[in-house]
């Protein structure tokens, strides 16, 4: 299967290059056609076409330069952190295709790669490339009001709040359930704690399933309609849990609710990238991540008090209310996904001008079946064939699983042994939450640490291994917090604040491992970053859903001290993984079949694009010279003046 996926990458890159060459050749002939029409038009029309030609030539040259930079970035070497944004690879993986929609950004991402494999027409498609003149391509203009990055600051702030809050609700529901487990066992006469814990397992499995099946739908219909539809279904599926007559109903319904809720966990970060600029992205991502990352911690805190005073059903009624508000919030936000915004603009221009030549580069799409096939198959192919993913998936998944095991272990320590009530015992998770906040707020420190890494002489950027510096810090903090908590949680003569305080390094380390570990994978796998991250998400969800099942019996047989020690030692065994990738990551990546193939294909694409661009410029220059020579003198002079005054002027209808 490794050979199959490698060949798929090669075919994709070759197809991308061929598609680019065909497109650029068509641009040349479109320019020649414009000049021919110029000769036969009056002076007014001549001025317009002169503007169109100069604008098209300038844009195609910029597009070529940007796409060459994108080809290099896709190689897996340059797709790394830089002095402005160390998390750029992860952000681009979260929002595939959007950068292509804006002037100055033309990287080759996984969506573009997939599109080169199997193009099919959508309802907005306008024919073959022969009918797609470059001067009628719809892009985001400077300060374009429909560009999500040009929206008023207050409205972008509102969108960030809506997305962050809605994601928090979905993550909150995953752990608020743990606070109501005693009530569920009593209500439905369940004697086995692991059986009652299956509600957590089914929810995390639903998140894993949805990340492969539901989340990619935003590439077909945009983020907003998918958010609204999925959150509406998520909200409705909370009702059966509120009115459940058996534990089986809750376990099953929670799975399907998580499938639809996963769209927020998977795509919400992409929405934040959609509306943030390079200058504000780090700050915006930090603000957005506060709520989702602290969702698992706030679940037992709020859920514990609700269960204690209102009963277990109100833990679900509360989520129903929160989810309904979240659905209204996402419905109030406009579409942020660049390709969909541009397609809507192109459709409006075709209708207003009665001209079918308006088009966007996103009119060519994969079929729904092909898209689902790729999203379902490729993550598993990479996970099973890439040694880098073997170790990263094991490391991050183990940390994630132990984190969710804590939501079972903490109640055992603080409720059973210390005698705290459900609400107060939930406050024990505050230490983990504080640690997560420290990791987020210290982003400038991590940025400085990453950018101190020696630059790659070829690209001028720090390689993906630079993020391993932060990963090492996180990998050490996790077992330190776990082992310290284990030997201070009991006996009860030790003050309760001490074990809670050791949750701070545990929470900080977890957050650093998740964020910067994912960033390393995004930087290493370039155009396949989304698939690599999807495979990692599925693996860690499996660990997070199954390890808590072993918690009650393990803590009962080994005691909380020794059970926690065993988990801490497992985390300690994982510390060498980020250290090895820090020291030998470049050599390890060089031996990866997929990454090596991406580098080779990127080099070939760059050479082909450069060669074709030089040929196109010679042809266009000759055509321009001939066209100006055959035009009336007044028109030629006017064209030169216009070219010097501004090459980016647009036709009147183009501004619409």
N, C-alpha and C positions, 0 to 999 in steps of 0.2 A: 504493500500500500504506500510505502514511502516513495518508491519509484513513480507510482501513479500520481501522487500529489506533486512531486518534483516536476514531472512532465507537464502537469496542469499549470504550474507556475510559469514554465517556459513558454507554453502555448499562449498563456495570457499576456506575457510580456511581448512576445512576437506579434500577437494580434494587435496589441496596443500600438506598437510601432508602425505596423502596416496601416492601421486605421488613421494614425496621425499623418503618415505620408500621403495617403489618399486625400485626407481632408485639406492638407496644405496645397496639394496640386490643384484641388478644386478652387481654393482661394485664389490662386494665380489666374486661372481662367475666368473666375468671376471678376477680378480686377480688370483683365483685358476686355471683358464684355462691357464693363462700365465705361471704359474709355471709348469703345466703339460707339456706344449710345451717346456719349458726350459730343462726338463729332456731328451727330445728326439732330441734336437738340438746340433750342435757342440759348441765348446767353444766360438766362436765369437757371435753366436746367443744367447748363454747363457748370455753373458755380456750385450747385448742389452736388453734382457727381464728383467734382474736384475735391470737395470736402470729404465725401464718402470715401474716395480712393485714398486720400492722405490719412484719414482716420483708420481705415482698414489696414493700410500698410503698417502704421505705427502700432496698432493693436496686435497684429499678427506677429510683429517682431518682439513685442513685449511678451506675448503668449509663448513664443518659442523659447525666449530666455527663461521665463518662469517655469515652463515645462521641463527644460533641461535641468533646472535646479530641482524640480520635483523628481525627475528620474534618478538623480543622485541620491536624493533623500530616501527614495524607495529601496535603495540598495541595502539598507539596514545599518550602514555606517554613519551616515550623516543624519539619520533620523534620530537625533539625540538632543540632549539639552544644550542650550546656549546661554549667553550672558543675560538674556532678557527673560527667558521662560524655561526653566529646567523641566517642567512638566508638559512641554509641547507635544512629545510623542503620544502621551496618554490622552491629551485633549483632542488631538486630531483623530485618534482611534475612536473616541467617544462621539465625534461629529464628522463622520465620513462624508466627503463630497462638498461640504459647505464652503471650504476655502476656495474651491474651484469657482464658486459663484461670485467671488469678489475680485475686483481688479487687483493685480499684484500677487495673487495667490493662485497657483496652478499645480499643486503637488499631485502626484499620482497616488491615489489611495486605493483601498481594497474595492470600493464600489466601482472606480474607474477600471480597475483590473478585471473585475467580474463582467463589467459591461463589454469588454473586448472579447469575451468568450462567446457570448450568445446574445446578440442584440435582437430585440423584438420591438415592434411599434406600440406605442400607447395611443390613447384616444387623442392626445394633443400632438401627435407626430405629424410632420408636414411633408413627408415624402423623402426621397433619396437625398444623398449629399449634394447631388447636382442642383437641387432646388433650394439649397441652404446658403445663400450669399452671406459672406462674413459681415457685411455692413448691416444686416438685419438680425444679427445675433443679439439677444436680450441679455444684458448683464446689469449688475448694480452700478449705477453711475455714482459719481462723487456726491456725498451728502444726500443720497437717494432716500426719500422718506419711507419707502417700503422696505428698505434694508434694515433688518432687526438691529444691526449695530449702530444705526443712526436714529433710533427711536429716542424720545426724550428720556433723560436720566431717571426721572421719577417713574416712568412707565416700565423701563427695564428693571428698576428696583422692585416694582410690583410683580413682574414676571418671575424674577428670581425668588421672591417670597412664595409665590404660588407653587412653583416647581419644588422648592425645598420643603415646604410644608406638606405637600402631597406625598413626596417621597418619604418623609418622616412618618406619616400615618401608616404607610405600607410596612415599613420596617418596625415601627412601634408594635404593630399587631403580631409580629413574629414572636415577641417575648412577653407581651402583656398576658399572654395565655398561661405562662408558667406560674404567675401569681395566683391564678384561680384553680390550679391543679387539685389542691386539697378539697375545694368545694365540689369539683367535678367527680372526684372519687367518692365523696359522700353521697352526692345526688344520685349517681348511677351505680352505686354499690360495686365499685371497682377496687380490688384489693392490691393490684399490681401497679406500682408507680411507673415502671417503664411503659406499661400499656397506656397510662394516662399521658405520658410524655410524647406519645406518638403524634399528638397534635402539633408539636414543634417540628417533628420529623416531616410530616406530610406538608407542612407549610414551606419548609426550606426546599423540599423536593419540587414543590410547585413553582417556586422562584427559579430553580434551575431549569425546569422544563419550559417555562415561559420565556426565559432569556434566549432560548433557541427558536421558539415557535412564534410567540406573540410580538416580541420586541422588534424583529426585522420588518414588521408591517409598516413602520413609520417611513421606510424607504419607498413604499408603494403609495401611501396615502397621506404622508406628512405626519408630523408629531401631534398637532392639536386634535384632529379627529380620532386618532388612535388613543390619545390620552383620555379624551372624553368618553369614548365607547368603553374602553377597558376599565376606567375608574367607575363608570356607571354599573357595569357588571360586578366589579369588585364590591361596590356598596350593596348591591342587591343580595350578593352571596353571603353577606354578614348576617342578614335576617334569619336564615335557617339556623345559624349558630345561636342567635338570641332565643329562638323558640325550640331548640333541640330537645328531643325526647330520649336520645341515647348518645353515648360517647362516640359511637361509630359515625353518626351523622356529622358530628363536629369535625372529626378527623378527615372524612372524605370531602366535606364542603370547604374546609380550610385549604385543601390541596388545590381545588379549582379556583378559589378566590385568589390564591397566591399566583397562579398561572397568569391571571389578568393583571394583578398588581405588579408583577415583575416588570411591566413596561416602564414604570416609573424608576425602579431601581436600575434598570439597564440604560434607559434613554435620557433620564433627566439631566445628567451631566452634559450630554450633548446639547441640550437646549440652552444650558448656561454658556457653553462655548459659542453657540450660535449668536448670542447677543452681546458677547464681551469682545473687547478689542485686545490687541497684544499688550497694550500698556496696562489695562485694568484686569486682565484675565486671572493673574495670580490672586489678586485681592478678591475678585468675584468668586472664584472657585473656593477660596477659603471660607468666605461667608456662606456660600451655598452648602458646603459640606458639614457645617456645624450641626444642622438638624439631622440629616440622614445618618451620620456617623454616631450620633448620640441616641438614635432611635432605639437600638437594643438596650441601652442603659435606662432610658426613661420608661420603657415598657414595664419592668417589675416595680419601679418606684410608684408610678401612677396607678398601675393595675393592682398593686398590693393594697393601697388605701381604698380603692373602689371596691375590691372584693371584701375587704374587712368591714366596710360600713354599708354596702349596698348589695353584696352577693355576686356570685360569678356571672350571672346573666348580664349584669350591668357592665361588666368588662367588655362584653360584646356590644351592648347598646351604646356605650361610649364611643367605640370604634365606628359604629354605624353613623353616629352624629358627625364625628370627625371626618369620615370618608365622604359624607354628603356635602359637607362644607368644602372639602378638597375638590370634589367634582365640579362644584360651582366655580371655584377658583381657577381651575385649568380651563374651564369653558370661557372665562372672562379674558384669558390671554390669547393674543393673536398667534398665527402660525410663525414659527421661528426658523423652520428648516429651509435654508436658502434655495435648494433646487425646486421645492414646491412653490415658494414665493415667486421665483422667476418664471416657472411654467404658468402660473396664474397671470403674471404680467404679460407674457407672450400671448396667451389666449385673449386677454383684453385688447391688446394692440391689434390682433388679427380681426377682432370683431369691430373695433372702432374705425380702423382704416380699410376694412374689407380687403386686406392683403394677406394672403396665406404664407408669405415668405418669412414672417417673424418666427424665430425659433430659438431654442436654448439647447445647450449641449446635453441637457438631461432628458430630451425627448426620446432618446434611445434607452430602453430599460430592459432588464431581464424579465422573463415571464415569472409569474408568482411561483409556479412549480419549481423552476430552476433556482430562484432565490431561496426558497425553503430548503431545497436539496443541498445547496452550498452551505447554508447556515446550520444544517443538521449534520452534515458529513464532515466538512473540513475541520471543525474544532476537534473532533475525535481522532481524525487522521493525524493531525499535528500532535495531539496529546500523547498518542501511542508511538509515534515515530521520531519525535524530537527529544534528544537527551536533555536539552535545556529545560523543556517543559516537564520532563519526568521529575527533576529535582525541585523546580519552582512550585509545581503543583503539589508535590508532597509537603514541602515546607510551609507554604501559605495555607494549604488545606488543614494541616495539623494545628497550626496556630488558630485558625478560624474555628475548627471543631472544639478545641479546648476553650475558646472564648464562650461558645454556646453551652459547653458543659458547665461553665461557671454559673449559668442561670438556673441550673439544677443544684449545683454544689453550695452556692451561697445560702439558699434557704435551709439547707441541711445544717449548715454551721450556725446560722443566726436564729433560725426558728426552732429547730429541734434541740440544739445544744445550749444556746444562750437564752431561749425562751422568748424571743421577740415576736411581736405580732406580724401579720403579713405586710402591713403598711410600713412599719418601721424597718423590718428586715430588707425591704426594697431599697431603703436609703443606703444600704451597704454598698450599692453599686455606684454611689457618687464618686468614689475614688477613681474608678475606671473612667467615668465621664470626665473628671478633671484631667486625667492623663491624656485623653483624646483631645481635649481643648488645648492643652499645652503643645501637643504635636502639631496642631493646626496653626496656632498663633505663632509658633516659632518658625514658620515657613521662610521668613527672610534669613534666618540663621542657616537653615538647611540649604537654601539657595546659594548663600555665600560659600558654604562648605563644598557644594557640588562644583561650583565654578572655579574653585581653586585647583581642581584636577587638571593635569596637563592636557592641553588641547591636541586634537588630532591634527597633524601637520597637513594632511590632505584637505580636510574640510574646514579647519579653523574653529571647530566646535569640540566640546568635551564629549567623549564617547559614552555609550550607555553605562559603562562600568563606573562612571562618576557617581551615579545614583546609588551604587552599592555601598558607598561610604555611609549614607544614611540608613540603608538597610542593615548594615552591621550593628549600628547603634540600636536600632529597633530589635534586632535578633537577640542582643544581649539583655536589653531591658525586660523582655518578656519572661525569660526564666528567672531573672532576679526577682521580679515582682511575684511570680508564681511560687517560688520556693520560700520567699520571705513570708508570704501570706500563709502558706501551709503550716509553718512552725510558729506562727503567732496567733492564728485563729483560735486555737485551744491550747491549754485549758482556759476556762472562763476567767481565771484570775488575771490574765493578761488583758489590759484595757482594750475595749472594742475599737478605739480609734486607730490603734497600731495596725491591725490587719487591713482595715479599710484604707489607711494611708498607703499601704503597699500595693493597692490597686492602681495607684497613680503611675508608677513605672510600667505596670502590666498594660494599662490602657494606652499609654503613650507608645510603647513598643509595638503593640498590635496595629495602631493606626499608621505608624511609620512603615511597618512591613507591608501592609495592604497597599498603601498609596504608592510608595516608591518601588515595591516589588512589581506592581502592575506597570509602572512607568518603565521599568527595565525591559519587560516583555514587549511593550509597545515600541520602544526604541530599537530593540533587537530584530523584531519581525516586520517592521515597516508596513508594507501593503497588506500583510497577513496579520496585523496586530489585532484586529477585531476578532478574528477566529481564534488566535492564541488566548486572548482574554476571555472569550466565551468558554473555551475548554477549561480554563482555570476557574471560572465562576461555577461551572457545573461540578467540577471536582470538589471545590471547597464547600459547596452546598451539600454535597453528599456526606462529607465529613461532619459538617455542622449539624446535619439532620440525624446522623446515626450515633455519634459519640455521646450525646446526652442520654441516650437509652441505657448506656452502661453506667451512668453516673450513680444512681441510687444504690445499686448492688455493690459497686466498687467502693464507694465511700462507707458503706455499711460493713464490708468485710475487712477493708484495709485501714479504716479510720480516716478522718479527713486529713490528718497530718501525712500519713504515708501515701494515700491516694494522690494528694496534691504534689508530694515529692516525686512520685513516679511520672506525673504529667510534666513537672518542671524539668526532670532529667531528659524526657523526650524532647522538650523544646531546646534544652542545652545541646543535645546531639545534632540539632539542626543548625546551630550557629556557624559551623564551618561552610555551609552552603553559600551564603553571601560573601564570605571571606574568599572562598575559592573563585567565585565569579569576579570579585574585585581584582584579584591578582592575575587570573588566567582567562578572564571572560572573553577577551579579544581572540585568543587562540581557539577557545571553545566555539565561539560563533563562526570562526573561519572554517571549522570542520562540519558545520551544520549543512546538510544538503539543500535545504530550502533557502537559507540565507545566502549560501554560495551561489545558488542559481539566480537569486534576485540581484546580486551584485553583477554577475555576468550579463544578465538581460538588461540591467540599467545602463551598463557601459555600451552595449550594442545599440540600445535605443538612443542614447545621447549622440553617438556617432552618426546614426542615420538621420536624426533630426537636424543636426548641424549641417550635414551634407545637403540635405534637401532644402534647408533654409537658405544656404548660399546660392543654390540653383534658382530658387524662387525669387530672391532679391535681384539676381541678374536679369531674369525674365521680366520682372515688374519694372525695373529701371529702364529696360529697353522699350517696354510698352509705354511708359510714361513719356519718354523722350519723343517717341513717334506720335503719341497723342497730342502733346503740346505743339509739336511742329506742324501738325495738320489743323490745329484750332486757330480761329481768328486771333489776331494779336491782342485785342482787348481782353479776351477771355484768358489767354495765357498769362498776361500780366496780373490780372485779378486773381488767378489761381495761385501765383507765386506769393502775392501779398497775403492771401488767406492762409497759405501754408506757413508763412513766417509768423503770422499773428496768432495762430493756434491750430494745431493739427487735430485737436480732439473735438472740434465743433461737430454737432450732430444734425441730421435732418430734423425738420420741425416735428414730424410725426414720431421720431425716435424718442423725443423728450416725454411723450405722452405717458 
